[in-house]
Structure formats: C-alpha cells, structure tokens
Amino acid sequence: MLKLLTYAVLLSLLAGCSTQPSQPTYLYQLNAMIDSRAMSAESAYAAGGQPRVGVGPVQLASYLDRPQIVTRLTPYRIELDDFHHWAGKLQENITLVLVDVLQAELGSDAVIAYPWHRAVQPAYLLTLDIGRFDAEAGQLLLQVRWTLLEGREVGRVLLHGAGPG
C-alpha cells in the first residue's frame, strides 16, 4: 500500500511539472539602421576599382560569447537572461552590421566580412576588440578598441582607436 501511495504522489508531481507552460524565449538580432536605397546601382558598379576593406575578426569579451543577453546590475555584477537570447552568434552579427554600415557610408560593395576566401584579400583590415557590450540602468554600453591595418603590409597600423566605455 505504501508503494502504491508513493507511485501516486510521484506521478502527480510529474504530471504537474509537465502541464506547466514554459516561458517563451525571445530572440534578438542587431541590424544596421541605414536606408537600403543609400547605395545606388551606379555606386555599387563603381566599387569594382576600389580597394576592398575587410571587417574582422571581431573579438568579444568572454562574458559576451554566449547566447544570453547580458545585463549589468552593478559595475561588478552581471546577469544572464534565460529568456532573452541573441538569434545567432553575436560576433557574426556585429561583423555583418558593420559591413552593411560601411557599404552604405562608402557607397560601395567593396567591404567584405571576415572570414573571406584566400583569393579575395582586402587591401585594408578593420579589426575590433569589444570589451563591453551590455545594458545598465536602461542604457546600452559599448566599449570597443579598433584597428585599421593595411592588408598588404601585415601589421602596419594605419589608425587605432577606442570607442566610448
């Protein structure tokens, strides 16, 4: 009789767990806020003679290299959201957004994303190291170090800088 009662209690607990609706997971993706008509067919055609610009690799701080959205609760404490995730790899998403923005700003399709084919070597490389990309008190905070290299002369730094942080 005790065995039967134990099984009944276990079954009711399992049934209760299986009928609870789970919270949905929301997916997010970064997008370039540009006018898709900004690059005309004429400027895209003219890009054939322009030097290629390669974007990447983009390096992320290790706490960002995960699917969950990160929120900073204090300067020393972060929280990972179990129900709000990036729709894909954040590193790839950032790279593609930068390519879209640079193509629109330069009026050229000569901007390519890392990794590129060995036969297609860009003349310039834009690399980024993102140390912080999270939300704190309703504000999005981005801290990035970037370097523009001349591709033909590996290691020759043309420009170097850091974003807000």
WORA-V569522 format. One record per residue. N is the residue number from 0. RES is the residue in three letters. SS is DSSP state (alpha for helix, beta for strand, coil for the rest). PHI is phi in degrees with one decimal (NA if undefined). PSI is psi in whole degrees, 0 to 359 (NA if undefined). Layout:
BEGIN
N,RES,SS,PHI,PSI
N,RES,SS,PHI,PSI
END
This chain:
BEGIN
0,MET,coil,NA,319
1,LEU,alpha,-64.1,322
2,LYS,alpha,-62.9,317
3,LEU,alpha,-63.7,318
4,LEU,alpha,-64.8,320
5,THR,alpha,-62.3,314
6,TYR,alpha,-61.5,320
7,ALA,alpha,-63.9,318
8,VAL,alpha,-65.9,315
9,LEU,alpha,-62.0,318
10,LEU,alpha,-63.8,320
11,SER,alpha,-67.9,324
12,LEU,alpha,-65.7,316
13,LEU,alpha,-64.3,320
14,ALA,alpha,-65.5,322
15,GLY,alpha,-64.7,322
16,CYS,alpha,-69.0,322
17,SER,alpha,-76.5,340
18,THR,alpha,-92.8,352
19,GLN,coil,-71.6,124
20,PRO,coil,-70.3,138
21,SER,coil,-88.9,155
22,GLN,coil,-73.4,137
23,PRO,coil,-70.5,152
24,THR,coil,-97.1,128
25,TYR,beta,-97.1,138
26,LEU,beta,-111.0,142
27,TYR,beta,-129.4,150
28,GLN,coil,-142.3,139
29,LEU,coil,-77.8,143
30,ASN,coil,-136.0,146
31,ALA,coil,-73.4,133
32,MET,coil,-93.5,73
33,ILE,coil,-128.6,159
34,ASP,coil,-79.4,119
35,SER,coil,-64.1,344
36,ARG,coil,-90.1,1
37,ALA,coil,-62.0,326
38,MET,coil,-101.3,108
39,SER,coil,-76.4,165
40,ALA,alpha,-61.5,327
41,GLU,alpha,-65.5,315
42,SER,alpha,-70.7,328
43,ALA,alpha,-67.4,323
44,TYR,alpha,-67.5,322
45,ALA,alpha,-69.5,344
46,ALA,alpha,-66.9,345
47,GLY,alpha,-56.7,327
48,GLY,alpha,-92.8,355
49,GLN,coil,-84.1,149
50,PRO,coil,-68.5,145
51,ARG,coil,-77.4,144
52,VAL,beta,-113.9,125
53,GLY,beta,-99.4,132
54,VAL,beta,-106.7,116
55,GLY,beta,125.1,169
56,PRO,beta,-75.4,154
57,VAL,beta,-101.0,123
58,GLN,beta,-102.8,136
59,LEU,beta,-110.6,145
60,ALA,coil,-57.5,145
61,SER,alpha,-58.9,328
62,TYR,alpha,-68.6,343
63,LEU,alpha,-92.0,344
64,ASP,coil,-82.2,68
65,ARG,coil,-159.9,163
66,PRO,coil,-74.4,333
67,GLN,beta,-72.8,147
68,ILE,beta,-73.8,138
69,VAL,beta,-104.2,132
70,THR,beta,-121.9,135
71,ARG,beta,-93.0,120
72,LEU,beta,-85.1,322
73,THR,beta,-142.4,173
74,PRO,coil,-58.4,341
75,TYR,coil,-119.3,4
76,ARG,beta,-134.6,128
77,ILE,beta,-118.7,162
78,GLU,beta,-131.1,136
79,LEU,beta,-97.8,131
80,ASP,beta,-90.0,119
81,ASP,beta,-71.4,342
82,PHE,beta,-118.4,6
83,HIS,beta,-129.8,109
84,HIS,beta,-124.6,160
85,TRP,beta,-73.2,143
86,ALA,coil,-71.4,341
87,GLY,coil,-154.3,201
88,LYS,coil,-72.8,124
89,LEU,alpha,-59.5,321
90,GLN,alpha,-58.4,314
91,GLU,alpha,-68.3,321
92,ASN,alpha,-62.2,316
93,ILE,alpha,-62.6,317
94,THR,alpha,-59.7,313
95,LEU,alpha,-66.1,324
96,VAL,alpha,-65.5,317
97,LEU,alpha,-62.2,320
98,VAL,alpha,-61.4,314
99,ASP,alpha,-60.0,315
100,VAL,alpha,-65.4,314
101,LEU,alpha,-65.8,322
102,GLN,alpha,-61.4,318
103,ALA,alpha,-68.9,317
104,GLU,alpha,-67.2,321
105,LEU,alpha,-85.8,349
106,GLY,coil,63.3,39
107,SER,coil,-149.4,147
108,ASP,coil,-97.8,18
109,ALA,coil,-83.5,15
110,VAL,beta,-103.7,126
111,ILE,beta,-125.2,155
112,ALA,beta,-94.8,144
113,TYR,coil,-74.5,140
114,PRO,coil,-83.3,147
115,TRP,coil,-113.6,164
116,HIS,coil,-67.8,146
117,ARG,coil,-57.4,328
118,ALA,coil,-74.9,345
119,VAL,coil,-112.0,86
120,GLN,coil,-95.9,123
121,PRO,coil,-72.1,152
122,ALA,coil,-76.6,331
123,TYR,beta,-131.5,146
124,LEU,beta,-121.8,130
125,LEU,beta,-110.6,113
126,THR,beta,-110.4,150
127,LEU,beta,-133.1,145
128,ASP,beta,-126.7,106
129,ILE,beta,-94.1,114
130,GLY,beta,-92.5,337
131,ARG,beta,-152.9,132
132,PHE,beta,-155.8,88
133,ASP,beta,-153.0,175
134,ALA,beta,-107.0,141
135,GLU,beta,-143.0,124
136,ALA,coil,52.4,43
137,GLY,coil,79.3,4
138,GLN,beta,-115.3,141
139,LEU,beta,-87.7,129
140,LEU,beta,-117.2,130
141,LEU,beta,-127.8,127
142,GLN,beta,-124.7,120
143,VAL,beta,-139.4,141
144,ARG,beta,-110.6,132
145,TRP,beta,-129.4,155
146,THR,beta,-139.8,134
147,LEU,beta,-107.1,118
148,LEU,beta,-112.4,149
149,GLU,beta,-83.8,120
150,GLY,coil,-64.8,327
151,ARG,coil,-72.1,330
152,GLU,coil,-111.6,89
153,VAL,coil,-55.5,130
154,GLY,coil,91.1,352
155,ARG,coil,-79.4,110
156,VAL,beta,-84.9,122
157,LEU,beta,-89.5,314
158,LEU,beta,-141.7,151
159,HIS,beta,-148.0,140
160,GLY,beta,-163.8,178
161,ALA,beta,-137.7,145
162,GLY,coil,-90.3,180
163,PRO,coil,-58.4,156
164,GLY,coil,-175.4,NA
END
